[in-house]
Amino acid sequence: MSLRFPVLAHGAESLVQGHLMRRNIMTYQAPRNNEGYDLICVHPDPRKKVRPIRVQVKSRYQTDCDRSVIAPRKSRDAFDFLIAVFLNVGFFYRKGDSSVRGKREPELFTLPAAWVEQHRNKRSSWGKLSLKQPGTDRFKGDEGFEQIAKKLGIAYPARSSRDTRRPTNDQRLSTND
């Protein structure tokens, strides 16, 4: 019997959105049950004419899962990146073990659509994609998000070399940055 936790699935999308926005990538949620992608990423400067990036989010909540996600073949050309989120909420498959004992920090992998297509299990009718493959660490965390930033042409947030002003006391204390 499979367990479903809709709040965790929605939380995975929000977690990805937050990480992308932390990287200064303007990110919007697509309408619920939209085919092929969950998030839309655009350049934060409205004057930049760059094609939006479509992101599909797939998540697993179990820390003891097989490190795979389902990437359906029908959504083949519907996304530019798939972000696999392992929420690592706890152990769910180990008999007699507490789910809380397996709690870990979430792991996020940003996978280009071409990589997904190439590495999807060819024998799986569901489109199973294993992340136990060698070389997937280059897609993990901030390194993975850099692919989207690069594709959109978004430089890493930094103070301009021309801006030598010191922040005022109010600016240092502000939490709205």
SERO-4910 file (N, C-alpha, C, O; in steps of 0.05 Angstrom, whole numbers):
BEGIN
 pado doro    nc1    nc2    nc3   cac1   cac2   cac3    cc1    cc2    cc3    oc1    oc2    oc3
  Met    A     17    -24      0      0      0      0     18     25      0     35     28     17
  Ser    A     14     42    -19     30     67    -20     17     89     -4     -8     91     -3
  Leu    A     33    104      9     23    127     24     26    152      7     45    155     -7
  Arg    A      7    169      9      8    195     -6      6    218     14    -11    217     32
  Phe    A     23    237     11     23    260     28     23    285     10     45    295      3
  Pro    A      0    295      2     -1    318    -17     13    343     -7     24    358    -22
  Val    A     14    346     19     27    370     31     57    368     25     70    388     19
  Leu    A     69    344     27     97    340     22    104    345     -7    124    357    -14
  Ala    A     86    336    -25     91    341    -54     90    371    -60    107    381    -75
  His    A     71    385    -49     69    414    -53     93    428    -40    104    447    -51
  Gly    A    101    418    -17    124    429     -3    150    426    -19    167    443    -19
  Ala    A    153    403    -34    176    400    -51    177    421    -73    199    432    -78
  Glu    A    155    427    -85    154    448   -105    161    475    -93    176    491   -105
  Ser    A    150    481    -69    156    506    -56    185    508    -48    198    529    -49
  Leu    A    197    486    -39    225    484    -32    242    491    -56    261    507    -54
  Val    A    236    479    -79    251    485   -103    248    514   -111    268    527   -118
  Gln    A    224    524   -110    219    552   -117    235    570    -99    247    590   -109
  Gly    A    236    565    -74    252    581    -55    282    580    -62    295    601    -61
  His    A    292    557    -68    321    555    -74    327    569   -100    348    582   -102
  Leu    A    310    567   -120    315    582   -145    314    612   -141    330    627   -152
  Met    A    295    621   -125    292    650   -120    316    660   -103    325    682   -106
  Arg    A    326    642    -86    350    649    -70    374    654    -89    392    669    -82
  Arg    A    373    642   -112    394    645   -133    388    668   -152    401    672   -172
  Asn    A    367    684   -145    358    707   -161    345    698   -187    346    713   -207
  Ile    A    333    675   -188    318    665   -211    289    670   -205    278    657   -187
  Met    A    276    687   -220    247    693   -215    232    667   -223    234    657   -245
  Thr    A    217    657   -203    203    631   -207    174    632   -199    167    643   -178
  Tyr    A    157    622   -217    128    622   -212    118    594   -214    128    577   -228
  Gln    A     97    588   -198     84    562   -200     65    562   -223     50    580   -228
  Ala    A     66    540   -239     48    536   -260     21    528   -248     20    520   -225
  Pro    A     -1    530   -263    -27    521   -252    -25    492   -244    -12    475   -256
  Arg    A    -39    485   -222    -40    457   -212    -48    438   -235    -65    444   -252
  Asn    A    -36    415   -234    -41    393   -254    -35    401   -283    -46    390   -301
  Asn    A    -18    421   -286     -9    429   -312      8    406   -324     25    395   -309
  Glu    A      4    400   -349     19    377   -360     48    384   -365     54    404   -379
  Gly    A     66    369   -354     94    370   -361    112    388   -344    136    382   -343
  Tyr    A    102    408   -332    119    425   -315    104    437   -292     79    441   -294
  Asp    A    118    443   -271    107    454   -246    115    483   -241     99    498   -229
  Leu    A    138    491   -250    149    517   -245    158    530   -271    166    516   -290
  Ile    A    157    557   -272    166    572   -295    187    591   -285    182    606   -266
  Cys    A    211    591   -297    233    609   -288    238    629   -310    240    623   -334
  Val    A    241    654   -301    247    676   -320    269    694   -308    276    693   -285
  His    A    281    710   -325    302    729   -317    288    751   -300    267    759   -307
  Pro    A    301    759   -277    288    779   -260    287    807   -273    271    824   -264
  Asp    A    303    812   -293    303    838   -307    283    837   -330    287    822   -349
  Pro    A    261    852   -328    240    850   -348    249    859   -376    235    854   -396
  Arg    A    272    873   -377    282    882   -403    298    860   -418    302    863   -442
  Lys    A    305    839   -404    320    817   -417    300    799   -431    281    789   -419
  Lys    A    305    795   -456    288    778   -473    300    750   -474    316    744   -492
  Val    A    293    733   -455    303    706   -453    280    687   -451    260    692   -437
  Arg    A    281    665   -465    260    645   -465    257    634   -436    277    627   -423
  Pro    A    232    632   -426    228    621   -399    237    591   -398    237    577   -418
  Ile    A    243    583   -374    252    555   -369    229    541   -355    218    550   -335
  Arg    A    221    517   -365    200    501   -353    213    479   -336    231    465   -345
  Val    A    204    477   -311    216    459   -291    194    439   -282    173    447   -272
  Gln    A    201    413   -284    184    392   -273    196    384   -246    221    380   -244
  Val    A    180    382   -225    190    375   -198    179    347   -192    155    342   -193
  Lys    A    197    329   -185    189    302   -176    202    297   -149    225    303   -145
  Ser    A    186    287   -131    196    284   -104    191    256    -92    173    242   -100
  Arg    A    208    249    -73    205    225    -56    208    234    -27    226    250    -21
  Tyr    A    191    225    -10    193    234     18    209    214     35    219    222     56
  Gln    A    212    189     26    226    169     42    256    171     40    267    171     19
  Thr    A    269    172     63    298    172     64    309    146     53    330    145     41
  Asp    A    295    124     58    305     97     50    293     89     23    290     65     18
  Cys    A    286    108      5    276    101    -21    300     91    -39    323     92    -30
  Asp    A    294     82    -63    315     72    -81    329     93    -97    343     87   -116
  Arg    A    326    118    -90    339    141   -103    331    144   -132    347    149   -149
  Ser    A    305    140   -137    295    143   -164    269    159   -163    256    161   -143
  Val    A    262    170   -186    236    184   -190    224    175   -216    238    163   -233
  Ile    A    199    180   -219    185    173   -244    184    198   -262    173    218   -254
  Ala    A    195    195   -286    195    216   -306    179    206   -330    191    195   -349
  Pro    A    153    209   -330    136    197   -351    145    205   -379    152    228   -385
  Arg    A    145    185   -397    153    189   -425    135    209   -439    144    224   -457
  Lys    A    110    211   -431     91    229   -445     98    258   -441     89    275   -457
  Ser    A    113    264   -420    121    292   -416    148    298   -428    161    318   -420
  Arg    A    157    282   -447    183    284   -459    192    312   -467    213    321   -458
  Asp    A    177    326   -482    185    353   -491    171    375   -476    170    398   -486
  Ala    A    160    369   -453    144    389   -439    160    404   -417    149    422   -405
  Phe    A    185    397   -412    201    411   -392    229    414   -402    238    399   -419
  Asp    A    243    433   -390    271    438   -397    290    426   -376    312    417   -382
  Phe    A    281    425   -351    296    413   -329    276    398   -311    253    406   -307
  Leu    A    286    375   -300    271    360   -280    287    363   -254    311    357   -254
  Ile    A    274    372   -233    288    374   -207    277    352   -190    253    352   -182
  Ala    A    295    333   -183    288    311   -165    293    319   -137    315    328   -130
  Val    A    273    317   -120    275    326    -92    272    301    -74    251    288    -74
  Phe    A    293    295    -59    291    274    -39    287    288    -12    307    299     -1
  Leu    A    263    289     -2    256    304     22    268    291     47    273    306     67
  Asn    A    274    265     47    286    251     69    272    256     96    285    263    116
  Val    A    246    252     95    229    256    119    235    235    140    233    240    164
  Gly    A    241    211    131    247    189    150    246    162    137    242    160    112
  Phe    A    249    141    153    249    113    143    220    104    141    204    107    159
  Phe    A    213     93    118    186     83    114    185     53    105    165     40    106
  Tyr    A    208     44     95    209     16     85    222     -3    105    219    -28    101
  Arg    A    236      6    124    250    -11    144    230    -21    165    218     -5    179
  Lys    A    227    -46    167    209    -58    186    219    -53    215    243    -57    221
  Gly    A    202    -44    232    208    -40    260    225    -16    265    233    -11    288
  Asp    A    231      0    245    247     24    250    229     49    250    208     49    236
  Ser    A    236     68    265    220     93    268    226    111    244    249    115    236
  Ser    A    205    123    233    209    141    210    226    166    218    241    176    202
  Val    A    222    175    243    236    198    253    267    194    253    282    212    248
  Arg    A    275    169    259    304    164    260    317    168    233    341    173    232
  Gly    A    302    166    212    314    169    185    314    197    174    321    202    151
  Lys    A    305    216    191    303    244    182    330    255    174    349    254    190
  Arg    A    332    268    150    356    280    140    350    306    125    326    312    120
  Glu    A    370    321    118    366    346    102    357    338     74    365    317     64
  Pro    A    340    354     62    331    348     34    355    349     15    374    364     19
  Glu    A    353    334     -7    373    335    -29    358    342    -55    337    331    -60
  Leu    A    369    360    -71    357    368    -95    376    364   -119    400    371   -116
  Phe    A    366    353   -141    382    348   -164    369    361   -188    345    355   -194
  Thr    A    383    379   -202    372    393   -226    382    379   -251    406    381   -257
  Leu    A    365    365   -265    373    348   -287    362    360   -314    338    364   -317
  Pro    A    380    365   -333    371    374   -359    354    353   -373    358    329   -369
  Ala    A    334    363   -389    316    344   -403    330    324   -420    322    301   -420
  Ala    A    351    332   -433    366    314   -450    379    291   -434    380    268   -442
  Trp    A    390    298   -410    401    278   -392    380    259   -382    385    235   -381
  Val    A    357    269   -375    334    252   -366    327    232   -388    324    209   -383
  Glu    A    325    242   -412    317    225   -435    338    203   -439    331    180   -445
  Gln    A    363    210   -437    385    191   -442    387    170   -419    395    148   -425
  His    A    381    178   -395    385    160   -372    360    147   -360    362    131   -341
  Arg    A    337    153   -371    313    140   -362    314    110   -368    325    102   -389
  Asn    A    304     94   -350    305     65   -353    288     58   -378    263     62   -378
  Lys    A    300     47   -398    287     40   -423    266     18   -420    247     17   -435
  Arg    A    270      1   -400    251    -22   -396    227    -15   -379    208    -30   -377
  Ser    A    229      8   -366    208     17   -347    185     30   -363    189     49   -377
  Ser    A    161     19   -360    138     31   -374    130     57   -360    117     74   -373
  Trp    A    139     61   -336    132     86   -321    152    108   -326    147    132   -320
  Gly    A    176    101   -337    197    121   -341    213    126   -316    220    149   -310
  Lys    A    220    104   -302    236    106   -278    264    117   -284    277    109   -303
  Leu    A    273    136   -267    299    149   -270    314    146   -244    306    157   -223
  Ser    A    336    131   -245    352    126   -221    374    148   -218    387    154   -238
  Leu    A    377    158   -194    399    177   -189    422    164   -174    439    178   -163
  Lys    A    423    137   -175    446    123   -163    468    121   -183    489    110   -177
  Gln    A    464    132   -207    484    131   -228    509    148   -222    506    168   -208
  Pro    A    532    140   -231    556    157   -227    553    183   -241    541    185   -262
  Gly    A    564    204   -229    564    231   -242    540    248   -235    538    270   -245
  Thr    A    521    239   -219    498    255   -213    504    277   -193    488    295   -190
  Asp    A    526    276   -179    533    296   -159    536    324   -173    533    344   -159
  Arg    A    543    324   -198    546    350   -212    520    365   -215    520    389   -222
  Phe    A    498    351   -210    471    363   -212    459    370   -185    437    381   -184
  Lys    A    474    365   -164    463    367   -137    465    396   -126    485    410   -130
  Gly    A    444    404   -112    443    429    -97    449    454   -115    438    456   -137
  Asp    A    465    472   -104    471    497   -118    484    493   -145    478    508   -163
  Glu    A    500    472   -148    512    467   -174    491    462   -196    493    471   -218
  Gly    A    470    448   -188    448    443   -206    433    468   -214    426    472   -237
  Phe    A    428    485   -194    412    509   -199    428    528   -218    416    544   -232
  Glu    A    454    527   -217    471    544   -234    465    538   -264    468    556   -280
  Gln    A    457    514   -271    450    508   -299    427    525   -309    428    536   -331
  Ile    A    407    529   -292    384    545   -299    392    574   -300    384    588   -319
  Ala    A    407    583   -281    417    611   -281    433    617   -306    430    638   -318
  Lys    A    450    599   -313    467    602   -337    450    604   -362    454    620   -380
  Lys    A    430    586   -364    413    585   -388    396    611   -390    391    620   -412
  Leu    A    389    623   -368    374    648   -368    393    672   -369    384    695   -373
  Gly    A    419    668   -366    438    690   -367    438    707   -342    441    732   -344
  Ile    A    433    695   -319    432    709   -294    459    707   -279    466    685   -271
  Ala    A    472    729   -275    498    729   -261    492    724   -231    470    729   -221
  Tyr    A    512    714   -217    509    709   -189    506    736   -174    519    756   -181
  Pro    A    487    738   -155    482    764   -142    508    774   -128    521    760   -112
  Ala    A    515    799   -134    538    811   -122    535    841   -123    520    852   -140
  Arg    A    549    854   -106    550    883   -106    567    892   -131    587    880   -137
  Ser    A    557    913   -144    572    924   -167    599    934   -158    601    945   -136
  Ser    A    619    931   -174    646    942   -168    645    972   -166    663    984   -153
  Arg    A    626    984   -179    623   1014   -178    609   1023   -153    612   1046   -145
  Asp    A    595   1005   -140    580   1013   -116    598   1010    -91    601    988    -80
  Thr    A    610   1032    -83    628   1032    -60    615   1043    -35    629   1045    -14
  Arg    A    590   1050    -36    576   1061    -13    574   1039      9    569   1016      3
  Arg    A    577   1048     33    573   1029     56    544   1030     62    531   1051     61
  Pro    A    532   1007     69    504   1007     77    499   1023    102    515   1024    120
  Thr    A    476   1036    103    468   1051    127    460   1031    148    456   1007    143
  Asn    A    457   1041    173    448   1024    195    421   1011    188    417    987    193
  Asp    A    402   1027    177    376   1016    170    378    994    149    364    974    151
  Gln    A    396    997    129    399    976    108    411    951    120    403    929    112
  Arg    A    430    953    139    442    930    151    422    914    168    423    890    169
  Leu    A    403    928    180    383    915    197    359    905    182    343    890    193
  Ser    A    356    913    157    332    906    141    332    876    136    352    864    129
  Thr    A    308    864    139    305    835    132    290    832    106    284    810     99
  Asn    A    285    854     92    269    852     67    287    852     43    278    857     21
  Asp    A    313    845     46    332    844     23    328    819      7    342    815    -13
***
